[in-house]
Amino acid sequence: MAAAAEPGARTWPGSGSPRLGSPAGSPVLGISGRTRPGSGPERTSRAIGSAAPGHSFRKVTLTKPTFCHLCSDFIWGLAGFLCDVCNFMSHEKCLKQVKTPCTSIAPSLVRVPVAHCFGSPGLYKRKFCVVCRKSLEVPAFRCEVCELHVHPDCVPFACSDCRQCHQDGHQDYDTYHHHWREGNLPSGARCEVCRKTCGSSDVLAGVRCEWCGVQAHSVCSTALAPECTFGRLRSMVLPPSCVRLLSRNFSKMHCFRIPEAMVLELGDGDDGVDGSAAVGTGREVLTATESTKQTLKIFDGNDSMRKNQFRLVTVSRLAQNEEVMEAALRAYYISEDPKAFQLQALPLTLLSGNAQALGKAGTTEEEASKVSGPQDSVPEAWVIRSLPRTQEILKIYPGWLKVGVAYVSIRVNSQSTARSVVQEVLPLFGQQVGDQERFQLIEVLMSSRQVQRTVLADEEPLLDRLWDIRQTSVRQVSQTRFYVAETRAMAPRVSLFVGGLPPGLSPQDYSNLLHEAMATKAAVVSVSHVYSLQGAVILDVTCFAEAERLYMLARDTTVHGQPLTALVLPDVLHTKLPPDSCPLLVFVNPKSGGLKGRDLLCSFRKLLNPHQVFELTNGGPLPGFHLFSQVPCFRVLVCGGDGTVGWVLAALEETRRHLACPEPSVAILPLGTGNDLGRVLRWGAGYSGEDPFSVLVSVDEADAVLMDRWTILLDAHEIDSTENSVAETEPPKIVQMNNYCGIGIDAELSLDFHQAREEEPGKFTSRFHNKGVYVRVGLQKISHSRSLHKEIRLQVEQQEVELPSIEGLIFINIPSWGSGADLWGSDSDSRFEKPRIDDGLLEVVGVTGVVHMGQVQGGLRSGIRIAQGSYFRVTLLKATPVQVDGEPWVQAPGHMIISATAPKVHMLRKAKQKPRKAGTIRDTRVDTLPAPEGNPL
């Protein structure tokens, strides 16, 4: 084992040595000018396992009112106690009731280590960092899967305690406990136990289960049953125990299909802190302007020196070595005995001029110490080093379930190896010593963004291993665990969705095409499912390294000029689903509704299992339907405009024969401009910021209805090419219709709007602006006349129908057109049946021009009723604008045949009554969208 300090290395004075910058015999002052910590009655310490686990409280004098983190009440004057490590503030009367662990020991309390998914930085008002407990006054990060908020420089100190959303072969549970997250509750949240207010917008207080949404005081939460029932949304949540994903080589961002643009970038891509991170004063940078203060750069090991990532600590120039060491350890949230460490000086010339040299092999601290010492104009730089240890107490965790104990503590020394530790702990876990060959020791590094597992060799000296970890980073020891697990060969299997391929090929053709494009290995890669119409396949890969290679390669590969899409998909264990389970498959179009689509995507990931939430711009609807293909009963929620709904319904029609539930009911959260289908089904004219939890409750309580869908066959006549006058024929095309089909003036307006949006897509981010553009293009066409009735012919049920003088012909399936207008009208007419969305009939209406359309929009008139039927044939005598469900184009002369599509689609109509008020706070989970200022920067 290497020595703690090489000869010649400059270290902070040891115990009993003179203080830096202070003459012998000078009075000893603490960092804040009081008696040094631990030397007087003003300091209160709490050991791990006591009422205040891990905290180190000291009594403070408050010059302004602050809040207690336990009861959320004001603290005045001398009544406050502050934890020096995590800034937990408490009344003296509340000290004995503190159950919230200190940040320094929080990693040791994690039940199952799961990494977080940090998205883009954003501004979050009235939110607090879970590490330092201070408000988020600068751009901060939040996890895309859970409600963890954290400052950028606090990211490395956050626990890997995200929600466990699937089974990965490591500590898989069938029953789940509450997953508590502290603070950031709504100010009106009430405790499930005492019914008093437990939320606060002024302080990090209260806890909430991130699965069922139950809220409580941290003290009261211990009175609740540990098992989680998933709350009000339990039938809609895809249970984590029913999802399997072996994700050894994939990050959480890949597993949850979160775009790479959202990936957090800090330093070199590893966990680290900003090189200018300040400690102890919130987010402001510390400066030593007072002559009695000095600012020190503190590194915690070789890794931070290599990356030049440090923490700034300000101490008194009269501070003793113990006080400086305590401040340095607090900066890195280390709760170990300061006497086990020492500070070694680093030459700033080497740090600023050749920082990379510190990470090179062969560069010792003895050589570094020979460089000129620190200058007075810049802070001094020091690195925390662990002193040599002849023995240590090590916690060993069981790698299997139902052991009865969370861990056992054993003493290791220089003779202890991984194999000897396994032999010692197996009897303590109820295993036979003779079975020791079946077990191995696994080292788990619980980083906030990645959980790394390393199998230790049998002869690995554990004391040397711990020394190496501390040399790399002294705080890394608290984030490292050792598990005894059964040696088993885990059969690797990864499902990769690959889209963007040419449609209409056979499985063998797709296999050959992928082999040519990405050199797939036939021994470990096979095509398990083919979706020929969509040009997509599912690959089964039985090698983790090959799966990772194909995933990364596919994103940069084009086939026939089309870029490929690659997604990692889990397996749904449908046989383990509860009998009453009807999980909700959520599709979100983030481009709809301005930025609301992106915010809803994040909210639904947190309210449900993120595996059941799909972003439509990343692979479309097909990956979601494939994932749910074996689920016997499920429902669908589409968040987007009418075009997005049509996209999902078309994909459902194409994949219906592959589904165990061929007719899932579809609900709508309208995010588009017109949202006519959403209006008819009572989902409203557009999303305006309702609570996403309330939206899900409404979906659960919605009524199932049937709706007709229609097929339009576009068969163009022979046309002459403008270049060589050779007759060409457009191939027939089939389009699906849900709402309406327009020919003439309304399609022309839609086409002009579509072209304007294509030219400047960034301006079309709100419904108000979009409608303004519609008005503008309409005014430009107000005097336009093309006499549409002379350019088309209409047959209904094979009977010719004479058309009046009109400029537009519209086929409507639902009683809403053009953002809620009733084009058919409510007047009774003995010639026609009363329209319904499931009657198998379409209504044909004519409009005379832009003015007529405006009158219909204003409710002054209705359209000209022309016909009603189930089979239509339209003959276009010249090129004419056509739009179907808001998607416009210019159709060449020819025939349009409109007929009903079987079967009808099952939709969900919002119940007329308001959502039922639940009797417990568990049923009123609040998970509101972030304020506008919380949008990504």
N, C-alpha and C positions, 0 to 999 in steps of 0.2 A: 504494500500500500504506500502510495506517495506521502511524503511529509506534508504537513499543513503549510509551512512557510519555508521557502528555499533560503539558503544563506544569502544575506545581503538584501532581501526583500524588505521594503519599508512597511511596517504594520502600525495600526493604531495602538497607542500605549496600552499595555496590559494592566491587570488589576493592581492598583497601588501606584501606578506610574503617574507622573505629572500630567496635567490636562493640557491639551493643545492650546497654545496661546494664552495660558494663564500662569502667573507666577506661583511658586510653591506657597502654600498656606492661604491662598485666596479662598473666599467663601464659595461653596458649591451651590450653583443655581440650576434649577430644572430648565427644561426647554421653554416652558411658558413663564419662567420667572419665579415659580413656586418651588418648594422643596422638591428634590428630584423624585421621580416616580418610585414608589415602593418604600420610601423612607419615612413617611409620616402618616398620621391618621386620616389624611384626606384621600387616601387611595384604598379602594375596595377591590379585591381580586376574587374571581369565581373560577373554580376548577371545572374541567370538562365533566359533564354529568350532573353538575349542580343545577340550581334553579336557573342560573344564567349561563348556559353552556359555552365555555370558551372565552367569554368576555373578560376584559380587564378594565374595570370601571374606576374612574377617579371623580371626585367631587369638583364641580366647576362653579364659578360665579358668572351668571348670565347678565349681560348688560342690556339685552333685548329679549322679548318673549320668544320662546321656541316651543316645540311640541314634543310630547312624549311619544316614542315609537310604539308603546304598548297600549295606552289608553287614548292617545291622540289629543289629550288636553294640554293647556298651556303649562309651561314651567317658568317660574319667576325666581329671580334672586339666587339664593344659595341652595335651592331645592333640587338641582339637577345633577345627574351622574352621567358621565360620557365615557363610552368605550374608546380607548386610545387607538384601537386597531380598525374598527369598522364604523365608528361614529354613531353607534347606537346610543340614543339619549333616553333617559328614564327618570321618573320621579323616584325619590327614595322609597316611598311606599310601594312602588311597583317593582322594585328590584327582585323581590322574592318570587314574583310571578313571571319573570321573563323566561320564555321558552325558546325564543328565536336564537339559533346558534350564531356565533360570531363568524365572519367571513373566513377567518383563519382556520377554522375546523370544519367548515361546511363541506369540503370535499370528502371528508371521512364519513359523512352522514348520508351520502348518496347511495340509494338502494341498488339501482342498476345504472351504470354510467352510459349516458347517451349524449352525443355531441349536439350542438346547436347549429342552426342555419341562419347566419346573420345576413341580412339584406343590405340595401344601400343605406347610407347615413341619411337621417331626417331629423327635423325639429319636432319634438314632442312636448307640448305644454302640459304642465301639471303631472309630469311623470318623473320617476325617481330611479336612479341607478341601484340595482340590487346588490352591488359590491360595496360601494362607498356610501350608499344611502343618501347621496346628495341629489339635488334636482338636476334635470337634464336641460341646462341652459344653452348648450351648444349642440351642433349636430351629433347625434348619438345613434346607436345601433339597436335594433330589436330583432328577436328571433322570429323567423317566418312561420314557425310551428307552434311556439308557445309564447307566453306574455312576458318574456324576459327582456328588460331594457337595460342598457349598460353604456357607460361612457367609452369612447374609443380606447383610452389608456387603461381602462379596467377590464377590457375583453380577456386578457390572459389570466385574470384572477377569477373569472366566472366559472362556476361549477359546470361540469358536463352532466347536467341534470334535466335535459330536455325530455319530452314525453317519449315513452317507448311505444312506437306506433306499429311495430311488426315484430315477428319472431325472426331471429337471425342465427339460431343455433347456440346462442350464449345466454344462459339463464332465462329461458322462455317460460312465461307465466300464463296459466289459464285463468287465474283470478287476479284482478288488479286492485291495488290500493289507491287511495286518493293521491293525486299528484299535486301537492300544495305548492303554490307560488305566492310569495309574500308581496303585499303592497300593490299600488297602482289600481286600487279598486275605485269604483264610482263613489262620490262623497255620500250618496244616499244608500249605499249597501248596508244591509242588516244582517246581523249574526244569526246563523241557523240555530244556535243553542240558546242564547239569552235574548234574542230579538232586538238588541240594541244596535245602534249604528257602529259598524266596524270599518267602514271606508273613510278615507280622508284624501283631500286634494292638497294638503299642506305637509304631509309626512308619509313615509313608507310604513304603512300600518295595515294590519289585517292579512288574512290569507284566503286564497280561493283555489279550489280544485280545478285543474285545467281540463278535466274530462267531464265531470258532471256539473261544474259551475257552482257548487255549494260554497258559500262565503261565511267566514267566522273570524272571531278574534283568535290570535295565535294561541292564547290560553284555552279558549273554549274548544278549539279544534281537537284537543286531546280527548274530549268527551264523546266525539262522534265515532261510529264504527269505522274501522280502518278500510274495509272493503268499499270500492266505488261501484255504483250501479249505473253510471253514465247518465243519470239524471233524466230530465224531460225528453232529451233527444236520443234515448238509448236505442229505440227501434230504428233510428235513422243512421246511427253511427256504425261504421264498419269496425267490428271489434278487433283490437290489435292481435288477440290470440288467434284470429282467423286469417291473418295475413302473414305470409312467409317470404322473406327476401334475404338471400345470402349475399351480403353486400361488402365483402371483405375489401375489394379494390375500388369501391365507389364511395364518393362522399355523400353526405346527407343531401346536398343540393341536387346531385344526380338522382338519388333514390326518389326524391319528391318532385322531380321534373321542374325544378326552379331554374330559370334561365341563367346562363353563366354571367350575364351582365349584372346580376344581383349579388355575385360573390363578393365577399368582403376582401379588400386588399389592405393588408397591414404589413409594413416592412417588406421582407422578402417573401411574403406569402405564408410565413409561419406565425405562430402565436408570438406576440411581442408587444412591447409598449413603445409609444412614440418617444423618440430621442429627447424630446423636451418636456416629457410628462412631469408635472408638478405633483407634490404630495402634501396633503394636510390642509389645503386651503380651497378645496373645490377644484375648479378648472383653471384658475388664474395661475400664471407662471410666477414662481417664487423669485424674489430678488433680495439680495442682502445689502440693502441700502444703509441699514443701521450699522454703526461701527462695532456694536456688540454682537452682531450676528454674522454668520458665514453660511454660504450655500455649498453643498457638496453634491457631486454626481455619484450616485450609488449604482453599481452593477451587481448582479446576483450570481455571476458565474461566467464561464468561458463563452457560452452561447450569446449572452447579452453583450459581452465585449466584442465578439465577432460582428454582431449586427449594429453595434454602437447604439444600443437601446438601454436607457438608464432612467432612474427616478431621481428627482431633485429633492433634497432634504435640507431644510434650514435649521440650524442649531445655534446655540449660544457659543461664542468663542471661549467661554469659561466652562463649557460642558465637559464632564468627565467621560471616560471611555465607555462606561456602562450606559450612560444616557445616549451617546451617539450610536452605540450598537443597537439599543432599543429602538431608536428612531429609524435606523436603517432596516431593521427587521420588520417594523410596522409598515414601512413603505412597501414591502413585498408580502404583507399579510402572513408573516411567519410567527407562530406562537411558541416556538421552542425556546429553551433556556439560552439567553444571550451568552452565557459563559461557554457554550459549546461552539462559538464562532469567534472569528477575529476579522478585522478590516485590514486589507492590504492596499497600499497606495499604488496608483497607476500613473505613469508619466503622461501628461496631456499632450506632449509633443507627438508621442506615438499614437495617441487616440485621434488627434485631429489630422496628423499628416499621413499616417499609414494605418488606418483602423483595421484593414484586412489582415495585417501582419499578426494581430492577436489571435486570429483563428487558424493560422498556419501551424502545421506540425513542426515541432522543434523550437518554437518561440516560447521561452520560459519566462516566468515572472521575474526570475533573477536577472535575465537580460533586460527585461523591460524596466526594472528598477534602476538600472545603470544610466538611463537617460536622464537629462536634467529634470529637476523637480518642478512642481506646479508653480505657475506664476500667480501673483496676487490679483491680477485683473480678471481672472476667470475662475470658476469654481474648481475646487479640488475634486479629483476623481478617485474613488475607492471601490474595491470589490469585496463582497462578503465571501469569506472562506470558512469552511467547516474545519474544526480541529479534528485530529485523528481520534478514532474511537476504537476501543478494544472489544466492545460489545454493544449491541443495540436491541431494543424491544421491537419486534416486527409483528404486524397484524397479518394473519393469513385468512383469506376468505374462501368459503366453499364455492366451487363452480357448479354445483347442482342444487336442486331444490329440496325443501322439507328436511333441513338439517336440524333445525331447532335453535341454532345460534347464528348470529350474524358473522362472527369471526372469532378466532382464537389468537391470543398473544403469546409469542414464544421469544426466547432470548437466543440471539445468534452471535457467534464470535468468529474469529479468524478460521476456525476449523469447519464452520457450517457451510454446507453446499446445498444446492437445490434438492438433490436426492435425499440428504439427511433431514432436511426440513419436511419433505413429503412423508418420510417415515415417522417423524415425530408427531405430525398433526393428524394423520389418518385415524388413529384410535380416538382422538378427541372429536372427530366428526362421525364416529360410529362405523368406521370402515375397518376391515381386517388388514393387519400389517402385511400379511402374505400377498395381498392384492396390490402391493405398492407399484409393481411394474405397469399396472394399468393406469397410473396417474402421473401427472406431470405438473410442474410449477410454471405458471404463466404470469408474466409481468404486464400490467395494463397501465398505460399512460392516459390519464383522463383529462386531456386538453379540452378547452371549451368548444373547439371547432372540429376536433377529431379524436376518436378513441382508438389508440394503437395497442395491439396485442403482440407480445413477443414470447415465444416458448423458450425457457431457459434450459441450457444444457445441464445434464445431471451433475457434472462436476463444477458448475459455476459457483465460485465463492461469493456468498451473498454479501458479506461485509465489503468486499471489493466492489461489488455491483452498486451498493448504496453509496460508496465513496465516489464512484464515477458519476453517478447521478447528481450528487451534490456539487461536484466540480463543474458539471455542465450548467446546473442551476440549482441553487439551494432550495428554492420554492418548489422545484419539480418533485421533490420527495413527497410533499403533501398531496400531490396530484398523481402519485403512483401507488398502485395496489398490487398485491401478489395473490393469485388464486391457485388453489389446488383443483385441477380439473381432470376428468377421465380422458385418457388418451384414446381418441377415436378419429378415424379417417372420415372427415366430413365430405360427402360426395358433392362436389361443386356443381351447381346448376343455375344458370342465369338466363332469363328471358329478355331478349332484345327485340324491340319493335323497330323495324326499318321501313320508312315510307319514302315517297318520292320516286318510286320505280315506275317503269312503263306499265300501264295496265294491260290486262288480257293475256298474260303469259302463264305457262304451266309451272308447277313446282320445280321441275327439273330445269326449265329455262331460267327461273329466278335464281336457283342455286348456281348455275353456270355464270349468270350475269354478275352475281356478288363475288364469285371466285375471281373473275376477271378484274373487277373493280377494286377489291380489297384483299385478294389472295387469302380467302378463308380456308381454314384447315378442315378438310372433310372428316378427319378422325374425331374432332371435338365440336364441330358445328353442323347442325342439321336444321332444315326448314320444317317447323312443326305446324304452322298454319299459314295459309295463303289467302289473301283478300285481293283477288285478281281485279275486280272492278275498281278498287281504290289504288292499285299499284303498291301494295304493302305486304310484308311478310313478318312472321314471328320466328326468330332464330332461337334455338335451344343450344346453349354453349356450356360445355362441361369442363371448362378450364377458366379459372379466374383471370389469368394473364391474357388469354386470348379474348375473353369478353371485354376487358378493359381496352385492349388494342383496337378491336372492332368498333367499340363505342366512340373512341377518340378519332379514329380514322374516318368513320362514316360522316361525321360532322363537316369534314373538309373534302368530301368526295362528291362528284357530280356524275350522273349517269344520263347519257343522251341530253346533256345540257341542263339537267334538272338536279338541284342540290338534294342530297339525301337528308332524312331526319332520323335520328336514333334516340330511343328512349329505353330506360331500364324499367321493366315492369315486374311487380311482385306476383306471387301466386295467392289467390284467394282460396282458403280451405273451406269450401262451401259446405262440407259435411259437418263442420264444427259450428256453423251459424246457429244461434238460438232459434227455436220454433217461431217466435213472434218477430223475428228480425226482418226488416224491409229496408235495407240500407239505401241511402240517397246518393245517386251518381250526379255530381255537380260539374257542369261545363260553364266556364266563364270566358267571355270575350273581353280581354283587357282594353281593347281599342274602342269599345262602346262606352258611351256615357262619360266621355272625358277621362278623368283619372279615377272615377268611381269603380270601374271594372277592376283595376289593379288593387284598390283597397278592399273590395269585396273578396277578391281571390285570397288575400291574406287573412281576412276575417273568417272565411269558411274553412280554411286550413286549420285554424285554431279551434273552431267550434266542433269540427268533425275530425275524422281521421284524414290527414293530408293525402293519403293514398287514394281517396275517393273524390278528390278535387282536381280537375283537369283544366289547363289553360289551352284554349282552342287555337291560339297562334303557334302552339308547339306540338304539331302532329295532328291537329283536328280532333274530331269526336271518336275516331276509330279506336285509338288505344284504350279509351275508357270503356267502350262497349266490349272490347276483347277481354279486359280485366274482369268485367262482370258477366262474362258469357256463361259461367257455370252457376251463378247465383240464382236460386229458384224464384226469388221475388225481390224486385227492387223498383225504385222510382227514379225519375230524372228531373233535375232542375237546370234550366237553361237561362243563363244571365247574359242578355244581349238584346239586340233589336230583332225585328221580324225576319230579317235576312239570316241572322244567326240561328233563330228557331228553325227556319226552313233547312238550313245546313245540317243541323242535328237530326231533324226528322228524316231527311233524305238518307243520312248515314244509318239511322235506325232501320229504315226500310231495306237497305242493302245488306245489313248484317242480321236481319231478323231470324233467318234460318239457322244461324250459329248460336242463338241465345236460348238458354234454358227457360228464360222468362221472355217469350217473344213479343209480348204486348205490355211493356212497362208504361205507366202513366207519366205524363210529362207536364211539369209546372214551368211557369215563366216568371222571371224577374226582369221587367222591361227596362232596357238601358238605351234603346235607340231613339229615333226622332218621332216616328209615327206611332209605333207600338200598338197597332190596331188589334192584333190578336190578344195582346195582354189586356187591352180594355174590355174586349168581349168576355174574357175569362175572369174579369174582376180584379186583375192584378194591378190595375191603375194605368194612368197615362204615362208614367215614367217613374223611375226610382229617384227618390228625393232625400235619401239619407236615413231611411228607417233602420231600426236596430236589426242587424243581421240575425240575431237569435229569434226575434219576433217573426222575421220572414220564414225561418225554418219551421217554427211552430205553425204558421199559417199553411205551409206546404203539408205538414203532417195532418192538419184538420181539413184540408181541401176535399171537395167532392169530385169524383171521377165522372167525366162526360166523354161522349164520342164525338169525333169531328171528321167530316169528309176530307179526303185529299184527292187531288185531280192531276191527271197526266195530260200534258200537252205535247203532241207530236208535231214537230216543225218539219215540213216536207217542201223544200223549195223547188220551183220550176227550173227549167234550163235557162241560163242567162248567158249573155254574150260578154266575153272578156274585153275590156277596154283597150288592150294592147294588140291582140292578134285576131280578134273576132271569132275565136274558136269557142264553140259551145262548152260550157262547164256546168257541172251540177253540184250543188252543195249537198253533202251527205245529210240524211235525216238526223234530227236531234230530238231528244226527249227531255222535257223540263217538268219538274213537279211543282204544283201550285197548292198553297194552303189558304191564302187570303183572297187575292183577286188578281186578275189579269187585265191590263189596259192596252188598248190600241188607239193610237192617235195622239190627241193633244196632251193628255195626262202623262203618257209615256214620253212625249217630247220634253215636257218639263222635267221629268225625272232624269232624262238623259242629259239635259243641260246642267242640272244640279250635280249629277255624277261626274261630269267632266270638270266642273269647277272644283269639286272636292279632290279629284285626282291631281289637279294642278297645284293646289295649296292645301294638302291634308292637315297641316298643323293648325289651320284656322277653324276646322270643323270639329270642335271639342265640346260643344254645348247644343242642347236642343233649341235654345232661343236663337242662336246664331244660324243654325241650320234652317229654321223656319223663315228667318229673315231672307236668306238666300233664295228659298222657294218663292217668296213674295216678289223678289226682284226679277227673277227669271220669268215669273208669271206676267208681270207688268210689261216685260219686253215682248210677250206673245199676245198681248191683249187684242191687237188688231189683226192677228194672224188668222187666215182662213184657207183650208185645203179641201173642203167638201169631202170629208171622209166617206160619206155614204155613197159617193160615186166611185170610190177606189177599192171597196171591199164588197164581198157577198157573204151573207150569213144563212146557214142552214141549221135548224133546230129539230132534232129527232128526224132528220132526213127531209124536213119540210123547209122550203125556201121562205124566208121572212123578209118582207119589204122594210127597209130602214128609212126612218125620217131624216130630215136634214140635220146632221150632227157633225161634230168635230172630234168626238171621242166615243169609243165603244168599250164598256167595262163589264167584265164578268166577275161577280162578287160571290164569295162563299161564306162570308161572315158579315154581320150587320154593322161594320165599321170600316170606313174608307178615308184615306187622307187625314190621318190624325183624329179619328173619332167621329167623322161626319156620317150621317145616316143617308146613304145615297139612294136606297130603295124607298125610304119613307115609311111612315106608320099608318097611312091611310089604307083602309080595307079595299080590296078589289076582288070581285067575284071571278075574274079571269085567272087569278093566280092563288097558289097556296101561301099561307103565312111562312116566311122563310125561317129555317132553323139550320144550325151548323151541322146537323147529322141527318138531314132529310134526303140526301142523295141528289139534290137539285142545286143548280146554279141559277142565279138571277142575272139577267142581261139588262144593262142600263146604258142610256146614251146621255151625253152632255153636248151642249151647243157651242161651248167655247170657254175661255178663261173666266169671263164674267159669270157664266152659269156655275162654274166650279167654285168661284168665290162665294156665290149665294148659297150653294150647298154647304160650304164650310161654315158659313154664318148661320145656318139653320133657317134661312129664308125660303128655300125651295128644296125640292128633291130632284132626282134625276128623272129622265124619261124612261118609264118602264117599257121594255120591248118584248122580253120573252123569259121563260123559265123552263129548264129542262135538264137532262142528264147526258146528252150527247150533242156536240156542236161541231160544225165544220165551217171555218172561215177561209175565204179565198181572198188573198191579197193580190190586187192587180198591179201594184207597184211597190217599191221599197217603202216600208212604213215603220215608224218607231213603235216598239212593243216593250212592255214591262210586266214582269211577273214578281209579285211580292216585293216591289221596290227595286228590282234589278233590271235596268233598261238596256236595250240594244236596238239596232236597226235591222229589221227582218226583211230578207229578200222576197220578191214576189213568189207566191206559192200557196200552200195550204197549211192551215192550223187546225188540228183535230183535238178537241178537248173531251175527255171522258173520265168517269170516276175511277179511282184507284181503290182496289180492295187489298187488305181489309181497312176499315176505318182506324184512325189513330186514337189512342186513349189519352185524353188531356185531363189536367187537374184544374178545376174552377174554384177560386177562393170562396170560402163559405161566407154567407151574408153577415152572420153574426160576428162580433169581434172575437178575437182569440180568447179562449177561456182563461180566466185568471186563476192561476194555480194557487194552492194553499200554502206552499212553502217557498222560501227564497231559492231553493234548488230549481224550481220551475220558472224562475224569473231571472235567469242568468242575463247579465248585462255585459255585452262585448261590443261596444259601439265602435264605429269607424273613427279613425284619427281625424283631428281637425285639419282644415286645409293646409295649415302650416306643417303638418306631419308628412306631407308628400315628400317623396325622395328628392334630394337636391339635384 
